[in-house]
Amino acid sequence: MGLFGALFAGVSGLDSQSNKIGVISNNIANVNTVGFKQGQADFDTLVVPSGTTTFSPGGVIGGNEQLVNEQGLISATTSPTDVAITGGACSS
């Protein structure tokens, strides 16, 4: 295992953690925004293939999944033309 491989494993963990903190702070900042749909951070393991005699460390990668199929915040208004749809999807 070389120096680059050892550093890559640590840096990928820090980068993924930074991504998760970004998703959480975005959810907190927009919690009262009408129609906002939260995000969810997910982590995937990286496996680095190498030769049969050497070891190459993997790492993790962070992703952001927007939960667009979830219900957003609905708020009451005084306008008679405003409409909001709530409930599940229709199946035919």
N, C-alpha and C positions, 0 to 999 in steps of 0.2 A: 504494500500500500504506500503510495507516494504522498508527498506533502499536499499536492493539489487535491487528491481524493479525500484526504482528511479534512481539509478546509472546506471542500464542497459540501460535505455532510453537515457541518455546523452552520454554514452560511445558508443552506437551503432550509434548515430548521428555523433560523432567525427570520428569513424572508416569509415563510409560511405563517409564523406567529404574527408578524407585522400585518399581513393580509387579514388575519382573523380579527385583530384589533381594529383595523379599518372597517370591516363589515359591522362589527358591534357598535362602533361609534356612529356609523351611518344610520343604523337602526335606532339608536338613542336620539340622534339629532332630528330624525324625521318621524318620531312616534306620533305626533299630533298633526301631521300633514294629512289632509283629506285624500283618500285613495292610495296612500303609500302602502306598498307591499314589501315586507321585510326580506332581507337577504339572509342566507345561511352559509357559513364558511364550512368547507369540507377539505379534507386532507387526503392525498393519495401518496402511496409509497413509490419511490423510484427504485428500481432494481437495475443496476448497471452490470450488464454481462461482461465478463472478462475471460481470459484464457483459463485453462484448467489448472495452472500452477500459481496464478496470482490472485490476490483478493482486491476487489474494487468496491469500496463502500457505496451504498445508495444514499438516499436522502428522502425528503418529503417535498411535495409541492402543494401549495394552497390554492384553492379555487373559491369562487363566489357563485352561489346558486341563488338566483332570484325566484322567490316563491310567487310567481305570477298567477297561480291557480288558487291562491288563498284570498279570503275576503278582506278588502281594504276598509279603512275607517269611513263610516257613513255618518254625516252630520245633518241636522235639520236646518232648513233655510226658510226664508219668508217668501221666496219667489214661487209662484204657482207653476212655473214651467220647468223647475228642476226635477229631475228624476234619478232614482238610484235603484239598481237591481240587486237583490240579495237572494241567496240560496244556491243550490247545487246546479250542476250542468244537466241539461235535459238529455235523455237517452231515447233514441228512436228504435 
